[in-house]
Amino acid sequence: MEIKSARFISSFADMDKLPQDNKPELAVIGRSNVGKSSLINMLTGQKKLAKTSQSPGKTQTINHFMINDRWYLVDLPGYGFAKVSKVMREKWSLMIKNYLTKRETLCCVFVLIDSRLEPQKNDLEFIQFLGENGIPLSIIFTKCDKLSLGKVLSNVKKFEKAMLVDWEELPPMFQSSAENKLGKEEILSYFAEIIDAEL
């Protein structure tokens, strides 16, 4: 897939306000500070399309980006250690849950995992939630340029092993780096497969 155009549509804090044009949606989500904005910018070839931040929890709304005037790439609020109040975290949690379980145009959720870390409980729990609710998912390991290839592969294997405790079959997995564009072609090709099947 070649992304010829990508533009920010709007930020939504309310499910009722989301676009109603029935275009297919691919969503990205992950722990706070996992590199969602950097990945979106790398995939679309636009350095400032999604705003990056050093402080976790920057994304507090559901952000829609129109891709090639055909489909939406959706940036969801991160989960994990964002320094926000418990009330705000619960509000985000409900908003994300409603979007994931009720949004009929959602085709696949891409869960971003920091490749530098051992398997994290909240990542595994979130992926389990998707599986139990029958929500199609894929996994993208981010920041793979920060470690040696051997260490990345070791952490990926550990994550797969942790998942196989509850999963009979693993979802598609990709390795990526916003710095050197690792994984860009593979991820975009997979995006194309999903979108073409929907349109």
C-alpha positions, 0 to 999 in steps of 0.5 A: 500500500502506498499512502498518498494522502493522510490528514487529521480529521478530528479528536473525539471524546464521545462515541456519538460524535465519531464519523458516520460515513461507514469507512473502514477503520484500523486502530492503534493502541498501546501502553502510554509512551509506547510510540503510537504517534511516532509509528503513525507518522512513520507509516504515513510519511508525515513527521507531524501528522500525529503529535508526539510527546515526552509525557505519557498520556498525551492522547486523551481522545479518539483521533481519526486520520483519513488515509487515501480518502478511503479509510481511517487510521484511529489513534486510541488513548494509551493505557498504563502508567499515564499520570492522570487521575483515577476518574480520568483513567476510568473515563478513558477505559470506558471510552476505549471499551465502548469503541472497541466493542461497539464500533461496527466499522472497526476492522482490526486493532493493532496493539503496540508493544515496547520491544525493550521490555519483558512481557507486561501484565497490562499488555497481556490483559488488554490482548486477552480482552480483545480475544475474549470479545472476538475483536481482530488484532495484530501486534506491532513491537516498537522501538526495535532499533533500540536493542540488538536483533538478538535481544529483540527476538528474545523479548518477542519469543518471551511475549509469544510464550506468555500469550500461548498460555491462553491462546491456541494461535498467535495473531500476526506480529510485526517488528518496527522502528520509527527511526529507521522505518523497519516494518513499514512495508510489511505493516502497510501491506497488511493494512492493504489486505484488510482494507481491500477485503472490506471495500 
